[in-house]
Amino acid sequence: MNWLRNIAISVVAIATSGMAQAQMPHPGDERPGDRAIGEITAPIRMVEYASVACPHCRVWYESIWPMVQDEFISTGEMRFIYREMLTGQPQLAALGFLLADCAPEDQYFNALHLLFETQEEVFSLAREQQSTAPVYYQIANALGVSNDEMDACLADETLQQAVFARHQQSVADGAQGTPAFFINNYLLTTNPTADGLAYVYHVDGEPLMLDGDLVPSTNDADTFRRIILYLAYEHGEDTGN
């Protein structure tokens, strides 16, 4: 089965379709159908826009996600929402999200975990023009999905359209790259400095300053913890919002 060819055709079709986006609430708010974990009433709400075929997203997942999960989600302090984007290698991202859609509802975040863990292996196989099917089948089986069930999901045009529509909605939300975040409705992105020599965190398009300094875009758990706490509890007071 030539999964990549079929997905590539769909990616091109959706990218050129110019589908209109429905009017939505603030992108930092939770929506019906969102993939979310953590207490609904948690004081911190973080939305992540990411791709399972984005190397920067994988590094964030490896370096920062354990801290977010242990210190904020597991303690009841954060509601975490994941929204999909087809960045990095769009065809592989679409395949990954279709696989996650095929898994039982309570296995979605486990699917993401396995897709990030195997990302480099999948990239290597794709570069060498070898089949990525064995890796995807292995992930599917670990999630309780048979090979035949996975094949059926990947060929389901309705599921494909849903994946691509979620990507388009993420773009409409303002997530132009990945990973990007809303933390209590503040948009957190990574952008170059004015001289173009470094990348720093920005909040709602403006460089983020902590203790009078720009915040370098590094995959450092301590730095990201400070950002979460600042945007959740201090930023509005500091700016008069």
C-alpha positions in Angstrom: 0.0 0.0 0.0 1.5 3.3 -1.1 0.4 5.4 1.9 2.6 8.3 1.2 1.4 8.7 -2.4 -2.2 8.7 -1.3 -1.6 11.1 1.6 0.5 13.4 -0.7 -2.5 13.7 -3.1 -4.8 14.6 -0.3 -2.3 17.2 1.2 -2.1 19.0 -2.2 -5.8 18.9 -2.7 -6.6 20.4 0.7 -3.7 23.0 0.6 -5.2 24.4 -2.6 -8.8 24.2 -1.7 -9.1 27.5 0.2 -11.7 26.0 2.6 -13.5 28.7 4.6 -13.0 28.6 8.4 -15.9 28.6 10.7 -16.1 31.4 13.3 -14.5 30.0 16.4 -14.1 31.2 20.0 -10.7 32.5 21.2 -8.1 29.9 20.1 -6.8 29.8 23.6 -10.2 28.4 24.8 -11.1 24.7 24.8 -13.4 23.6 22.0 -15.7 20.6 21.5 -13.6 17.8 20.1 -10.3 19.1 21.4 -7.8 16.4 22.6 -7.2 17.4 26.2 -5.9 16.0 29.5 -5.9 17.5 33.0 -8.5 18.9 35.2 -11.1 21.0 33.3 -11.2 23.5 36.2 -7.4 23.9 36.4 -6.2 27.5 36.7 -3.8 27.1 33.8 -4.9 26.2 30.3 -2.2 25.5 27.7 -2.9 24.8 24.1 0.0 23.4 22.1 0.1 23.4 18.3 2.5 20.7 17.1 3.2 18.1 14.5 4.4 14.5 15.0 6.7 15.1 12.0 8.3 18.3 13.3 11.8 17.8 14.8 11.5 20.9 17.0 8.2 19.5 18.4 10.0 16.2 19.2 12.8 18.0 21.0 10.2 20.0 23.0 8.4 16.7 23.8 11.6 15.0 25.0 13.0 18.0 27.0 10.0 19.9 28.4 6.9 17.7 28.3 7.9 15.5 31.3 8.1 18.6 33.4 4.8 19.9 32.2 3.1 16.6 32.8 4.7 16.0 36.2 4.5 19.5 37.7 1.4 21.0 36.1 -1.0 18.4 34.6 -0.6 15.6 37.2 -0.9 18.1 40.1 -4.2 19.4 38.8 -2.8 22.9 37.9 -3.1 22.6 34.1 -5.6 21.7 31.5 -3.5 20.7 28.4 -4.9 20.8 24.9 -3.1 19.4 21.8 -3.9 20.7 18.3 -2.6 19.2 15.2 -0.5 20.8 12.4 1.0 19.3 9.3 4.4 20.9 9.6 7.9 19.3 9.2 7.1 16.6 6.7 3.4 17.0 6.0 2.8 13.6 4.6 4.3 11.8 7.6 2.5 14.1 9.9 -0.8 13.3 8.3 0.0 9.5 8.5 0.8 9.9 12.2 -2.4 11.8 13.0 -4.5 9.3 11.1 -2.9 6.5 13.1 -3.7 8.4 16.3 -7.3 8.9 15.1 -7.6 5.1 14.6 -6.6 4.4 18.2 -9.1 4.2 21.0 -10.0 7.6 22.4 -8.1 7.1 25.6 -5.0 6.1 23.7 -4.6 9.4 21.7 -1.8 10.8 23.9 0.0 7.4 24.0 -0.1 7.5 20.2 1.6 10.9 20.2 4.2 9.5 22.6 5.0 6.6 20.3 5.0 8.7 17.2 7.5 11.2 18.7 9.7 8.3 20.0 9.9 6.8 16.5 10.1 10.0 14.5 13.8 9.8 13.7 13.4 6.1 12.6 10.5 7.0 10.3 12.5 10.0 8.9 15.5 7.7 8.2 13.3 5.1 6.4 11.7 7.8 4.3 15.0 9.3 3.3 16.2 5.9 2.3 13.0 5.4 0.3 12.2 2.4 2.4 8.7 1.5 3.7 7.6 3.1 6.9 4.8 0.7 7.3 6.5 -1.7 9.8 7.0 1.2 12.2 3.4 2.4 11.9 2.0 -1.1 12.2 4.1 -1.6 15.4 2.7 1.6 16.9 -0.8 0.7 15.9 -0.6 -2.8 17.4 0.8 -1.3 20.7 -2.4 0.8 20.8 -4.7 -2.1 20.2 -5.3 -1.5 16.5 -4.8 -4.3 14.0 -3.0 -3.9 10.7 -6.3 -4.3 8.8 -8.0 -1.7 11.0 -5.1 0.7 10.4 -5.1 0.2 6.6 -8.9 1.0 6.7 -8.3 4.2 8.7 -5.6 5.5 6.4 -7.7 5.0 3.4 -10.8 6.7 5.0 -11.2 10.0 3.1 -13.5 11.3 5.8 -10.7 10.9 8.4 -8.2 12.4 6.0 -10.4 15.5 5.5 -10.8 15.9 9.3 -7.0 15.8 9.8 -6.4 18.5 7.1 -9.3 20.6 8.4 -7.8 20.6 11.9 -4.5 21.8 10.4 -6.2 24.6 8.5 -8.0 25.7 11.7 -4.7 25.7 13.5 -3.3 28.1 10.9 -6.4 30.3 11.2 -5.8 30.4 14.9 -2.5 32.1 14.3 -0.1 29.2 14.8 2.1 29.8 11.8 4.9 27.4 13.0 5.4 24.6 15.5 5.5 24.3 18.3 3.3 27.3 19.3 1.3 27.7 22.4 -1.6 29.6 24.0 -1.1 29.8 27.8 -4.2 31.3 29.4 -5.0 33.0 26.0 -1.5 34.5 25.5 0.1 33.3 22.3 3.6 32.1 22.8 5.8 31.7 19.7 9.5 31.6 18.8 10.7 34.4 16.5 14.0 35.9 15.4 15.5 38.9 17.2 15.5 42.2 15.3 19.1 41.5 14.1 18.2 38.0 13.0 21.1 36.5 15.0 19.0 34.6 17.6 15.6 33.2 18.3 13.6 34.4 21.4 10.2 33.7 22.8 7.5 36.2 21.9 4.1 36.8 23.5 1.3 38.1 21.3 4.0 39.1 18.8 6.2 41.1 21.2 9.5 39.8 22.6 9.1 38.2 26.0 11.1 39.8 28.8 11.7 38.1 32.2 13.7 40.0 34.8 14.5 42.6 32.2 16.1 40.1 29.7 14.9 38.5 26.5 14.1 34.8 26.8 16.1 32.7 24.4 14.2 30.0 22.6 15.9 27.0 24.2 14.4 23.6 25.0 15.1 24.0 28.7 12.5 22.8 31.2 13.4 25.4 33.8 12.9 28.3 31.3 9.6 26.9 30.1 8.4 26.5 33.7 9.2 30.2 34.4 7.2 31.2 31.2 4.2 29.1 32.2 4.1 30.6 35.7 4.6 34.2 34.4 1.9 34.0 31.7 -0.5 32.2 34.0 -0.1 34.4 37.1 1.9 37.6 36.5 1.7 38.9 33.0 -1.7 40.4 33.1 -0.9 42.3 36.3 2.4 43.5 34.9 0.9 44.9 31.7 -2.4 46.1 33.1 -4.4 43.6 31.1 
